[in-house]
Amino acid sequence: MNSQQHFNTVAKEWDKDKMHQERSMAIAAALQQMIPLQKNWKALEYGAGTGLLSFILKDAFKEIVLMDNSAEMLKVCEEKIAYYQTPHIHTVALDLENTAYTEKFDIIYTQMVLHHIMDVPAIFKTFHQLLNAGGYLAIADLYTEDGSFHEPGMQVHKGFNPDELGQQLNTLGFNHVQHQTCFTIERNNGKKYPVFLLTAQKNQ
């Protein structure tokens, strides 16, 4: 099963997982601490899933685009947009790994998405192109792990070293790179997987 099939399958139950809610709240808090968010910004959440993170941040931005390649996840987003009456939030069904997009944003953020993207330097380059000068990128993902986080057969990275990701971003034209641990996922077997938030600003 690939990532898209997996997320289509679990979409309707995703928000019922208390850990998913707690993780999104922790990431939102760290993001607001690390980046001087502005109310007039246009934001993109890439790999938005059910939009958990963006709905926590729904009052922080003028406009939010929820982009994902999972139709079932975006259906949940549309239901939440109607429920919360948030016309400034809208969905886009798109995979930036394979399809170009031309809109510009003041901030792009992802939550537990990067390890599903095979060509990380390419997606970083795309994010750089989509950001306005001085715009911010925020990546929340797993620190390097032993491969036990996902089920066998999933095509994913085994987490990341955020210092190495930061070096890639510097090379592409980002500065003010910083990261911090923002959450720890604890499985029923007691195994712990810390999550970092990495932020960077596109050069002016």
Secondary structure by P-SEA (a helix, b strand, c coil): ccaaaaaaaacccccccaaaaaaaaaaaaaaaaaccccccbbbbbcccccaaaaaaacccccbbbbbcccaaaaaaaaaaaaaaccccccccccccccccccccccbbbbcccccccccaaaaaaaaaaaccccbbbbbbbbcccccccccccccccccccaaaaaaaaaaacccbbbbbbcbbbbccccbbbbbbbbbbbccc
